[in-house]
Amino acid sequence: TTLHLRNLTWKLCDEGTLQTFLERSGLMESIEKIRVKPGIGQRSGSATLRVKTVEEVGKVAKFFHGRQFPGARSPVAVSFAQSHSRAPDPFKIPQPSFGDPHRVECEHLSDELLTLPPGL
């Protein structure tokens, strides 16, 4: 499971610094992979953490969500990151493609319903 951390202080937007912070917090053993996206200048950035097991997701999310680090303008927000796997989501409702024309057959319309009003 992959978590996305937003509003990370720019000091934690270095992969090595974030990894050291996770080690000192006792969370590094729960993390499989770290990807950091620094903000521009000293603006807040974000990070993506791949958590090893589903059971450990709650622990990592609770640790970060709502925590405001010194120098940060906003507290950290945690969400599930978008999955890039090709497997279809069984719970996702398929959205219609409006670019594809669909032909609708209807036998119950009379010719008078299909005539245009005068002036059109």
C-alpha positions as a Python dict, from the first residue, in 0.01 Angstrom:
ca = {
    (1, 'T'): (0, 0, 0),
    (2, 'T'): (131, 343, -91),
    (3, 'L'): (70, 657, 113),
    (4, 'H'): (108, 1012, -11),
    (5, 'L'): (226, 1277, 240),
    (6, 'R'): (151, 1639, 149),
    (7, 'N'): (264, 1962, 318),
    (8, 'L'): (597, 1819, 431),
    (9, 'T'): (833, 2085, 557),
    (10, 'W'): (1112, 2152, 309),
    (11, 'K'): (1364, 2014, 560),
    (12, 'L'): (1207, 1667, 530),
    (13, 'C'): (1193, 1684, 150),
    (14, 'D'): (1530, 1516, 119),
    (15, 'E'): (1518, 1139, 88),
    (16, 'G'): (1812, 1081, 325),
    (17, 'T'): (1675, 1321, 588),
    (18, 'L'): (1328, 1165, 571),
    (19, 'Q'): (1477, 816, 596),
    (20, 'T'): (1680, 918, 905),
    (21, 'F'): (1367, 1073, 1058),
    (22, 'L'): (1170, 752, 994),
    (23, 'E'): (1450, 543, 1148),
    (24, 'R'): (1458, 761, 1462),
    (25, 'S'): (1079, 742, 1486),
    (26, 'G'): (1084, 361, 1463),
    (27, 'L'): (887, 358, 1137),
    (28, 'M'): (1158, 270, 884),
    (29, 'E'): (1104, -103, 938),
    (30, 'S'): (749, -51, 805),
    (31, 'I'): (862, 130, 488),
    (32, 'E'): (961, -49, 171),
    (33, 'K'): (1033, 252, -54),
    (34, 'I'): (1053, 633, -23),
    (35, 'R'): (1012, 889, -300),
    (36, 'V'): (1037, 1261, -218),
    (37, 'K'): (918, 1557, -424),
    (38, 'P'): (1058, 1880, -281),
    (39, 'G'): (866, 2204, -302),
    (40, 'I'): (1005, 2499, -492),
    (41, 'G'): (1236, 2710, -274),
    (42, 'Q'): (1133, 2668, 87),
    (43, 'R'): (773, 2573, 9),
    (44, 'S'): (630, 2250, 142),
    (45, 'G'): (681, 1935, -57),
    (46, 'S'): (547, 1583, -62),
    (47, 'A'): (660, 1225, -28),
    (48, 'T'): (533, 886, -131),
    (49, 'L'): (590, 597, 108),
    (50, 'R'): (533, 236, 11),
    (51, 'V'): (438, 56, 331),
    (52, 'K'): (540, -311, 357),
    (53, 'T'): (214, -451, 495),
    (54, 'V'): (-147, -341, 516),
    (55, 'E'): (-132, -381, 895),
    (56, 'E'): (140, -114, 921),
    (57, 'V'): (-40, 147, 706),
    (58, 'G'): (-248, 274, 999),
    (59, 'K'): (59, 319, 1218),
    (60, 'V'): (242, 525, 954),
    (61, 'A'): (-67, 728, 860),
    (62, 'K'): (-148, 808, 1226),
    (63, 'F'): (207, 921, 1290),
    (64, 'F'): (208, 1176, 1007),
    (65, 'H'): (-153, 1288, 953),
    (66, 'G'): (-223, 1621, 1120),
    (67, 'R'): (132, 1662, 1251),
    (68, 'Q'): (271, 2010, 1204),
    (69, 'F'): (648, 2026, 1186),
    (70, 'P'): (841, 2340, 1286),
    (71, 'G'): (855, 2580, 993),
    (72, 'A'): (558, 2425, 814),
    (73, 'R'): (260, 2641, 718),
    (74, 'S'): (9, 2356, 731),
    (75, 'P'): (-13, 2017, 900),
    (76, 'V'): (83, 1707, 705),
    (77, 'A'): (-204, 1545, 516),
    (78, 'V'): (-194, 1173, 442),
    (79, 'S'): (-388, 999, 166),
    (80, 'F'): (-366, 680, -34),
    (81, 'A'): (-156, 732, -344),
    (82, 'Q'): (-291, 651, -687),
    (83, 'S'): (-214, 295, -786),
    (84, 'H'): (-16, 259, -1106),
    (85, 'S'): (-86, -110, -1140),
    (86, 'R'): (-259, -233, -1451),
    (87, 'A'): (-496, -458, -1261),
    (88, 'P'): (-854, -330, -1283),
    (89, 'D'): (-1014, -210, -963),
    (90, 'P'): (-1311, -442, -898),
    (91, 'F'): (-1494, -166, -708),
    (92, 'K'): (-1454, 108, -967),
    (93, 'I'): (-1764, 186, -1169),
    (94, 'P'): (-1674, 212, -1537),
    (95, 'Q'): (-1722, 561, -1677),
    (96, 'P'): (-1877, 602, -2021),
    (97, 'S'): (-1658, 736, -2293),
    (98, 'F'): (-1834, 1036, -2443),
    (99, 'G'): (-1608, 1028, -2747),
    (100, 'D'): (-1760, 705, -2875),
    (101, 'P'): (-2095, 737, -3053),
    (102, 'H'): (-2370, 504, -2940),
    (103, 'R'): (-2658, 402, -3163),
    (104, 'V'): (-2990, 373, -2987),
    (105, 'E'): (-3266, 168, -3143),
    (106, 'C'): (-3619, 263, -3046),
    (107, 'E'): (-3926, 115, -3213),
    (108, 'H'): (-4192, 291, -3004),
    (109, 'L'): (-4154, 647, -3136),
    (110, 'S'): (-4412, 769, -3381),
    (111, 'D'): (-4322, 980, -3682),
    (112, 'E'): (-4500, 1283, -3538),
    (113, 'L'): (-4260, 1299, -3244),
    (114, 'L'): (-3970, 1317, -3487),
    (115, 'T'): (-4097, 1612, -3692),
    (116, 'L'): (-3937, 1947, -3625),
    (117, 'P'): (-4147, 2241, -3509),
    (118, 'P'): (-4203, 2518, -3766),
    (119, 'G'): (-3910, 2756, -3801),
    (120, 'L'): (-3638, 2504, -3717),
}
